[in-house]
């Protein structure tokens, strides 16, 4: 996945989280996760959107899919 596609996907997840918060302010916001797959289906990145302000946490993953 290219950088632009990754940024677009993260922005979409942030917007979805924000919309749900506005629709249901009485509920705690749910974590959104974007998993980036490599060319051989390995998972080099996991981006979690769960900070109070909706900012992403970018994490490298240790495991790979078979």
DSSP file (Angstrom, degrees, kcal/mol; ACC not computed):
  #  RESIDUE AA STRUCTURE BP1 BP2  ACC     N-H-->O    O-->H-N    N-H-->O    O-->H-N    TCO  KAPPA ALPHA  PHI   PSI    X-CA   Y-CA   Z-CA
    1    1 A X              0   0    0      0, 0.0    38,-0.0     0, 0.0    35,-0.0   0.000 360.0 360.0 360.0 130.5    0.0    0.0    0.0
    2    2 A X     >  -     0   0    0      1,-0.1     4,-2.4     4,-0.0     5,-0.2  -0.217 360.0-105.3 -74.5 168.0    1.5    3.4   -1.0
    3    3 A X  H  > S+     0   0    0      1,-0.2     4,-2.7     2,-0.2     5,-0.2   0.913 119.7  49.7 -60.9 -45.0    1.9    6.3    1.4
    4    4 A X  H  > S+     0   0    0      1,-0.2     4,-2.5     2,-0.2    -1,-0.2   0.913 111.8  48.1 -63.0 -43.1   -1.1    8.2   -0.1
    5    5 A X  H  > S+     0   0    0      2,-0.2     4,-2.3     1,-0.2    -1,-0.2   0.891 112.0  50.2 -64.4 -38.9   -3.4    5.2    0.1
    6    6 A X  H  X S+     0   0    0     -4,-2.4     4,-2.5     2,-0.2    -2,-0.2   0.933 111.4  47.7 -64.4 -46.3   -2.3    4.7    3.7
    7    7 A X  H  X S+     0   0    0     -4,-2.7     4,-2.5     1,-0.2    -2,-0.2   0.904 112.1  50.2 -61.4 -41.5   -2.9    8.3    4.7
    8    8 A X  H  X S+     0   0    0     -4,-2.5     4,-2.2     2,-0.2    -1,-0.2   0.908 111.1  48.6 -63.1 -42.6   -6.3    8.2    3.0
    9    9 A X  H  X S+     0   0    0     -4,-2.3     4,-2.2     2,-0.2    -2,-0.2   0.903 112.1  48.2 -65.5 -42.0   -7.3    5.0    4.8
   10   10 A X  H  X S+     0   0    0     -4,-2.5     4,-2.4     2,-0.2    -2,-0.2   0.910 111.0  51.0 -65.5 -41.9   -6.2    6.5    8.2
   11   11 A X  H  X S+     0   0    0     -4,-2.5     4,-2.5     1,-0.2    -2,-0.2   0.900 109.2  51.6 -61.4 -40.5   -8.1    9.7    7.5
   12   12 A X  H  X S+     0   0    0     -4,-2.2     4,-2.5     2,-0.2    -2,-0.2   0.924 110.2  48.3 -61.5 -45.0  -11.2    7.6    6.7
   13   13 A X  H  X S+     0   0    0     -4,-2.2     4,-2.3     1,-0.2    -2,-0.2   0.886 111.5  50.2 -64.5 -38.6  -10.9    5.7   10.0
   14   14 A X  H  X S+     0   0    0     -4,-2.4     4,-2.5     2,-0.2    -1,-0.2   0.923 111.5  48.0 -64.2 -43.8  -10.5    8.9   11.9
   15   15 A X  H  X S+     0   0    0     -4,-2.5     4,-2.5     2,-0.2    -2,-0.2   0.892 111.1  50.9 -64.4 -39.8  -13.5   10.5   10.3
   16   16 A X  H  X S+     0   0    0     -4,-2.5     4,-2.3     2,-0.2    -1,-0.2   0.921 111.0  48.4 -63.1 -44.0  -15.6    7.3   11.0
   17   17 A X  H  X S+     0   0    0     -4,-2.3     4,-2.1     1,-0.2    -2,-0.2   0.924 112.7  48.3 -61.8 -45.2  -14.6    7.4   14.6
   18   18 A X  H  X S+     0   0    0     -4,-2.5     4,-2.1     2,-0.2    -2,-0.2   0.902 110.5  51.2 -63.0 -42.3  -15.4   11.1   14.9
   19   19 A X  H  X S+     0   0    0     -4,-2.5     4,-2.2     1,-0.2    -1,-0.2   0.923 110.5  48.6 -61.5 -45.0  -18.8   10.6   13.3
   20   20 A X  H  X S+     0   0    0     -4,-2.3     4,-2.2     1,-0.2    -1,-0.2   0.880 109.4  53.2 -64.0 -37.4  -19.7    7.7   15.6
   21   21 A X  H  < S+     0   0    0     -4,-2.1    -1,-0.2     1,-0.2    -2,-0.2   0.902 111.0  46.7 -62.9 -40.1  -18.7    9.8   18.6
   22   22 A X  H >< S+     0   0    0     -4,-2.1     3,-0.5     1,-0.2    -2,-0.2   0.865 114.0  47.5 -70.2 -36.2  -21.0   12.6   17.5
   23   23 A X  H 3< S+     0   0    0     -4,-2.2    -2,-0.2     1,-0.2    -1,-0.2   0.828 128.6  23.2 -72.9 -32.5  -23.9   10.2   16.9
   24   24 A X  T ><  +     0   0    0     -4,-2.2     3,-1.7    -5,-0.2    -1,-0.2  -0.553  67.1 162.5-135.1  68.0  -23.5    8.5   20.2
   25   25 A X  T <  S+     0   0    0     -3,-0.5    -1,-0.1     1,-0.3     4,-0.1   0.702  72.5  65.5 -65.1 -18.1  -21.7   10.8   22.6
   26   26 A X  T 3  S+     0   0    0     -3,-0.1     2,-0.3     2,-0.1    -1,-0.3   0.669  93.0  73.4 -77.8 -15.7  -22.8    8.8   25.7
   27   27 A X  S <  S-     0   0    0     -3,-1.7     2,-0.1    -6,-0.2    -3,-0.1  -0.733  91.1-109.1 -98.6 147.3  -20.7    5.8   24.6
   28   28 A X        -     0   0    0     -2,-0.3     2,-0.1     1,-0.1    -2,-0.1  -0.464  46.0 -98.2 -68.8 146.4  -17.0    5.6   24.8
   29   29 A X        -     0   0    0     -2,-0.1     2,-0.3    -4,-0.1    -1,-0.1  -0.389  36.3-126.0 -67.7 142.0  -15.3    5.7   21.4
   30   30 A X        -     0   0    0    -13,-0.1     2,-0.2    -2,-0.1    -1,-0.1  -0.619  25.0-107.5 -86.2 146.6  -14.3    2.4   19.8
   31   31 A X        -     0   0    0     -2,-0.3     2,-0.4    19,-0.1    19,-0.2  -0.509  29.1-151.8 -69.4 137.2  -10.7    1.8   18.7
   32   32 A X  E     -A   49   0A   0     17,-1.7    17,-3.4    -2,-0.2     2,-0.4  -0.926  10.1-161.7-109.0 138.9  -10.3    1.7   14.9
   33   33 A X  E     -A   48   0A   0     -2,-0.4     2,-0.5    15,-0.2    15,-0.2  -0.982  10.1-168.1-126.5 131.7   -7.4   -0.4   13.5
   34   34 A X  E     -A   47   0A   0     13,-3.0    13,-3.2    -2,-0.4     2,-0.5  -0.983  11.3-160.2-115.4 121.1   -5.9   -0.1   10.0
   35   35 A X  E     -A   46   0A   0     -2,-0.5     2,-0.6    11,-0.2    11,-0.2  -0.902   5.6-150.2-105.4 126.6   -3.6   -3.1    9.2
   36   36 A X  E     -A   45   0A   0      9,-1.9     9,-1.1    -2,-0.5     8,-0.5  -0.849  12.2-156.0 -97.7 121.6   -1.1   -2.5    6.4
   37   37 A X        -     0   0    0     -2,-0.6     6,-0.2     6,-0.2     2,-0.1  -0.789   6.5-139.0 -99.7 140.6   -0.2   -5.7    4.4
   38   38 A X    >   -     0   0    0      4,-3.4     3,-1.7    -2,-0.4    -1,-0.1  -0.211  40.1 -84.5 -84.2-178.1    3.0   -6.1    2.5
   39   39 A X  T 3  S+     0   0    0      1,-0.3    -1,-0.1     2,-0.1    -2,-0.0   0.718 130.6  43.9 -65.0 -22.1    3.4   -7.7   -0.9
   40   40 A X  T 3  S-     0   0    0      2,-0.0    -1,-0.3    25,-0.0     3,-0.1  -0.034 125.6 -97.1-111.0  30.7    3.6  -11.2    0.5
   41   41 A X  S <  S+     0   0    0     -3,-1.7    24,-0.5     1,-0.2    -2,-0.1   0.624  77.4 146.1  64.4  16.3    0.7  -10.7    3.0
   42   42 A X        -     0   0    0     22,-0.1    -4,-3.4    24,-0.1     2,-0.7  -0.461  49.1-130.4 -74.7 158.6    3.1   -9.9    5.8
   43   43 A X        +     0   0    0     20,-0.4    18,-0.3    -6,-0.2    -6,-0.2  -0.802  36.9 162.0-113.9  88.4    1.9   -7.3    8.3
   44   44 A X        +     0   0    0     -2,-0.7    17,-0.9    -8,-0.5     2,-0.4   0.732  65.4  34.7 -79.9 -19.8    4.6   -4.7    8.8
   45   45 A X  E     -AB  36  60A   0     -9,-1.1    -9,-1.9    15,-0.2     2,-0.4  -0.985  51.5-173.5-139.5 146.4    2.4   -2.0   10.3
   46   46 A X  E     -AB  35  59A   0     13,-2.9    13,-2.5    -2,-0.4     2,-0.6  -0.977  13.7-163.3-134.4 119.4   -0.7   -1.8   12.6
   47   47 A X  E     -AB  34  58A   0    -13,-3.2   -13,-3.0    -2,-0.4     2,-0.4  -0.926   5.8-166.6-110.9 118.5   -2.2    1.7   13.0
   48   48 A X  E     -AB  33  57A   0      9,-2.7     9,-3.3    -2,-0.6     2,-0.7  -0.872  10.8-160.1-106.5 134.4   -4.6    2.1   15.9
   49   49 A X  E     +AB  32  56A   0    -17,-3.4   -17,-1.7    -2,-0.4     7,-0.2  -0.851  52.0 113.6-112.5  92.8   -6.8    5.1   16.3
   50   50 A X        +     0   0    0     -2,-0.7    -1,-0.2     5,-0.6     6,-0.1   0.304  31.3 119.1-146.8   9.0   -7.7    5.2   19.9
   51   51 A X  S >  S-     0   0    0      4,-1.0     3,-2.4    -3,-0.2     6,-0.0  -0.468  77.5-107.1 -72.7 155.1   -6.2    8.3   21.5
   52   52 A X  T 3  S+     0   0    0      1,-0.3    -1,-0.1     2,-0.1   -23,-0.0   0.819 121.2  47.5 -54.9 -32.9   -8.7   10.7   23.0
   53   53 A X  T 3  S-     0   0    0      2,-0.1    -1,-0.3     1,-0.0    -2,-0.0   0.381 118.2-110.0 -91.5   6.0   -8.2   13.2   20.2
   54   54 A X    <   +     0   0    0     -3,-2.4     2,-0.2     1,-0.3    -2,-0.1   0.589  66.4 149.3  80.9  10.6   -8.5   10.5   17.5
   55   55 A X        -     0   0    0      1,-0.1    -4,-1.0    -6,-0.1    -5,-0.6  -0.510  47.8-109.6 -77.4 147.0   -4.8   10.6   16.5
   56   56 A X  E     -B   49   0A   0     -7,-0.2     2,-0.5    -2,-0.2    -7,-0.2  -0.409  14.9-146.7 -77.6 151.6   -3.3    7.4   15.2
   57   57 A X  E     -B   48   0A   0     -9,-3.3    -9,-2.7    -2,-0.1     2,-0.6  -0.986  18.1-150.3-112.4 117.6   -0.7    5.3   17.1
   58   58 A X  E     +B   47   0A   0     -2,-0.5     2,-0.4   -11,-0.2   -11,-0.2  -0.803  19.8 179.0 -95.2 120.8    1.6    3.7   14.5
   59   59 A X  E     -B   46   0A   0    -13,-2.5   -13,-2.9    -2,-0.6     2,-0.3  -0.975  24.6-139.3-126.5 134.6    3.0    0.3   15.6
   60   60 A X  E     -B   45   0A   0     -2,-0.4     2,-0.4   -15,-0.2   -15,-0.2  -0.692  27.7-135.7 -81.3 144.3    5.3   -2.1   13.8
   61   61 A X        -     0   0    0    -17,-0.9   -18,-0.0    -2,-0.3    -1,-0.0  -0.810  11.6-154.8-106.3 146.1    4.3   -5.7   14.3
   62   62 A X  S    S+     0   0    0     -2,-0.4    -1,-0.1     2,-0.0     2,-0.1   0.807  72.7  71.2 -84.3 -33.2    6.6   -8.6   15.1
   63   63 A X        -     0   0    0    -20,-0.0   -20,-0.4   -21,-0.0     2,-0.3  -0.384  62.8-154.9 -88.2 163.8    4.5  -11.4   13.7
   64   64 A X        -     0   0    0    -22,-0.1     2,-0.2    -2,-0.1   -22,-0.1  -0.971  22.9-111.7-132.6 150.0    3.7  -12.2   10.1
   65   65 A X              0   0    0    -24,-0.5   -22,-0.0    -2,-0.3   -25,-0.0  -0.551 360.0 360.0 -75.7 145.2    0.8  -14.1    8.5
   66   66 A X              0   0    0     -2,-0.2    -1,-0.1   -24,-0.0   -24,-0.1   0.513 360.0 360.0 -66.7 360.0    1.7  -17.5    7.0
